[in-house]
């Protein structure tokens, strides 16, 4: 009877231990599965950055935060260009079959230029597992955002206008030079 009671308590203790361990395990937040999104209720744009974990906690945060902010900028306006190089090499040692191997190397270079000025974009949450570091950036969309966007658009329009005026002035001067050259040639004859 005592032996049965000890085994029942042992199984109960073991079961409770497993429940405790699994309930304390880190659960991956749902936002880590997303890239960028807009929440209409809160008027916020979110961006998620992902970086491989390194020994430097500071470098993890810097890389991840920059990538999260870049996702917000891409949601606003982006020019993007990318290049992916993929290299696979299989090598075999004919004298030692156990030395056969496969080397893979993939590099991805992305150049993204965004015209967004991210005022008040902050990293509001981070999460990591054994290999990957995640950051979530948040930017509230309010009147300051729209006024900043409006000012940037006005600046671009002014720059384009100046370029067009300069180009037309240069064309007019070239045309004038041609007419003057024709007049000189006519006078020399």
Secondary structure as a PSIPRED ss2 file (coil, helix, strand):
# PSIPRED VFORMAT (PSIPRED V4.0)

   1 X C   1.000  0.000  0.000
   2 X H   0.000  1.000  0.000
   3 X H   0.000  1.000  0.000
   4 X H   0.000  1.000  0.000
   5 X H   0.000  1.000  0.000
   6 X H   0.000  1.000  0.000
   7 X H   0.000  1.000  0.000
   8 X H   0.000  1.000  0.000
   9 X H   0.000  1.000  0.000
  10 X H   0.000  1.000  0.000
  11 X H   0.000  1.000  0.000
  12 X H   0.000  1.000  0.000
  13 X H   0.000  1.000  0.000
  14 X H   0.000  1.000  0.000
  15 X H   0.000  1.000  0.000
  16 X H   0.000  1.000  0.000
  17 X H   0.000  1.000  0.000
  18 X H   0.000  1.000  0.000
  19 X H   0.000  1.000  0.000
  20 X H   0.000  1.000  0.000
  21 X H   0.000  1.000  0.000
  22 X H   0.000  1.000  0.000
  23 X H   0.000  1.000  0.000
  24 X H   0.000  1.000  0.000
  25 X C   1.000  0.000  0.000
  26 X C   1.000  0.000  0.000
  27 X C   1.000  0.000  0.000
  28 X C   1.000  0.000  0.000
  29 X C   1.000  0.000  0.000
  30 X H   0.000  1.000  0.000
  31 X H   0.000  1.000  0.000
  32 X H   0.000  1.000  0.000
  33 X H   0.000  1.000  0.000
  34 X C   1.000  0.000  0.000
  35 X C   1.000  0.000  0.000
  36 X E   0.000  0.000  1.000
  37 X E   0.000  0.000  1.000
  38 X E   0.000  0.000  1.000
  39 X E   0.000  0.000  1.000
  40 X C   1.000  0.000  0.000
  41 X C   1.000  0.000  0.000
  42 X C   1.000  0.000  0.000
  43 X C   1.000  0.000  0.000
  44 X E   0.000  0.000  1.000
  45 X E   0.000  0.000  1.000
  46 X E   0.000  0.000  1.000
  47 X E   0.000  0.000  1.000
  48 X E   0.000  0.000  1.000
  49 X E   0.000  0.000  1.000
  50 X E   0.000  0.000  1.000
  51 X E   0.000  0.000  1.000
  52 X E   0.000  0.000  1.000
  53 X C   1.000  0.000  0.000
  54 X C   1.000  0.000  0.000
  55 X C   1.000  0.000  0.000
  56 X C   1.000  0.000  0.000
  57 X H   0.000  1.000  0.000
  58 X H   0.000  1.000  0.000
  59 X H   0.000  1.000  0.000
  60 X H   0.000  1.000  0.000
  61 X H   0.000  1.000  0.000
  62 X H   0.000  1.000  0.000
  63 X H   0.000  1.000  0.000
  64 X H   0.000  1.000  0.000
  65 X H   0.000  1.000  0.000
  66 X H   0.000  1.000  0.000
  67 X H   0.000  1.000  0.000
  68 X H   0.000  1.000  0.000
  69 X H   0.000  1.000  0.000
  70 X H   0.000  1.000  0.000
  71 X H   0.000  1.000  0.000
  72 X H   0.000  1.000  0.000
  73 X H   0.000  1.000  0.000
  74 X H   0.000  1.000  0.000
  75 X H   0.000  1.000  0.000
  76 X H   0.000  1.000  0.000
  77 X C   1.000  0.000  0.000
  78 X C   1.000  0.000  0.000
  79 X E   0.000  0.000  1.000
  80 X E   0.000  0.000  1.000
  81 X E   0.000  0.000  1.000
  82 X E   0.000  0.000  1.000
  83 X E   0.000  0.000  1.000
  84 X E   0.000  0.000  1.000
  85 X E   0.000  0.000  1.000
  86 X E   0.000  0.000  1.000
  87 X E   0.000  0.000  1.000
  88 X E   0.000  0.000  1.000
  89 X E   0.000  0.000  1.000
  90 X E   0.000  0.000  1.000
  91 X E   0.000  0.000  1.000
  92 X C   1.000  0.000  0.000
  93 X C   1.000  0.000  0.000
  94 X C   1.000  0.000  0.000
  95 X C   1.000  0.000  0.000
  96 X C   1.000  0.000  0.000
  97 X H   0.000  1.000  0.000
  98 X H   0.000  1.000  0.000
  99 X H   0.000  1.000  0.000
 100 X C   1.000  0.000  0.000
 101 X E   0.000  0.000  1.000
 102 X E   0.000  0.000  1.000
 103 X E   0.000  0.000  1.000
 104 X E   0.000  0.000  1.000
 105 X E   0.000  0.000  1.000
 106 X E   0.000  0.000  1.000
 107 X E   0.000  0.000  1.000
 108 X E   0.000  0.000  1.000
 109 X E   0.000  0.000  1.000
 110 X E   0.000  0.000  1.000
 111 X E   0.000  0.000  1.000
 112 X E   0.000  0.000  1.000
 113 X E   0.000  0.000  1.000
 114 X C   1.000  0.000  0.000
 115 X C   1.000  0.000  0.000
 116 X C   1.000  0.000  0.000
 117 X C   1.000  0.000  0.000
 118 X C   1.000  0.000  0.000
 119 X C   1.000  0.000  0.000
 120 X C   1.000  0.000  0.000
 121 X C   1.000  0.000  0.000
 122 X E   0.000  0.000  1.000
 123 X E   0.000  0.000  1.000
 124 X E   0.000  0.000  1.000
 125 X E   0.000  0.000  1.000
 126 X E   0.000  0.000  1.000
 127 X E   0.000  0.000  1.000
 128 X E   0.000  0.000  1.000
 129 X C   1.000  0.000  0.000
 130 X C   1.000  0.000  0.000
 131 X C   1.000  0.000  0.000
 132 X E   0.000  0.000  1.000
 133 X E   0.000  0.000  1.000
 134 X E   0.000  0.000  1.000
 135 X E   0.000  0.000  1.000
 136 X E   0.000  0.000  1.000
 137 X E   0.000  0.000  1.000
 138 X E   0.000  0.000  1.000
 139 X E   0.000  0.000  1.000
 140 X E   0.000  0.000  1.000
 141 X C   1.000  0.000  0.000
 142 X C   1.000  0.000  0.000
 143 X H   0.000  1.000  0.000
 144 X H   0.000  1.000  0.000
 145 X H   0.000  1.000  0.000
 146 X H   0.000  1.000  0.000
 147 X H   0.000  1.000  0.000
 148 X H   0.000  1.000  0.000
 149 X H   0.000  1.000  0.000
 150 X H   0.000  1.000  0.000
 151 X H   0.000  1.000  0.000
 152 X H   0.000  1.000  0.000
 153 X H   0.000  1.000  0.000
 154 X H   0.000  1.000  0.000
 155 X H   0.000  1.000  0.000
 156 X H   0.000  1.000  0.000
 157 X H   0.000  1.000  0.000
 158 X H   0.000  1.000  0.000
 159 X H   0.000  1.000  0.000
 160 X H   0.000  1.000  0.000
 161 X H   0.000  1.000  0.000
 162 X H   0.000  1.000  0.000
 163 X H   0.000  1.000  0.000
 164 X H   0.000  1.000  0.000
 165 X H   0.000  1.000  0.000
 166 X H   0.000  1.000  0.000
 167 X H   0.000  1.000  0.000
 168 X H   0.000  1.000  0.000
 169 X H   0.000  1.000  0.000
 170 X H   0.000  1.000  0.000
 171 X H   0.000  1.000  0.000
 172 X H   0.000  1.000  0.000
 173 X H   0.000  1.000  0.000
 174 X H   0.000  1.000  0.000
 175 X H   0.000  1.000  0.000
 176 X H   0.000  1.000  0.000
 177 X H   0.000  1.000  0.000
 178 X H   0.000  1.000  0.000
 179 X H   0.000  1.000  0.000
 180 X H   0.000  1.000  0.000
 181 X H   0.000  1.000  0.000
 182 X H   0.000  1.000  0.000
 183 X H   0.000  1.000  0.000
 184 X H   0.000  1.000  0.000
 185 X H   0.000  1.000  0.000
 186 X H   0.000  1.000  0.000
 187 X H   0.000  1.000  0.000
 188 X H   0.000  1.000  0.000
 189 X C   1.000  0.000  0.000
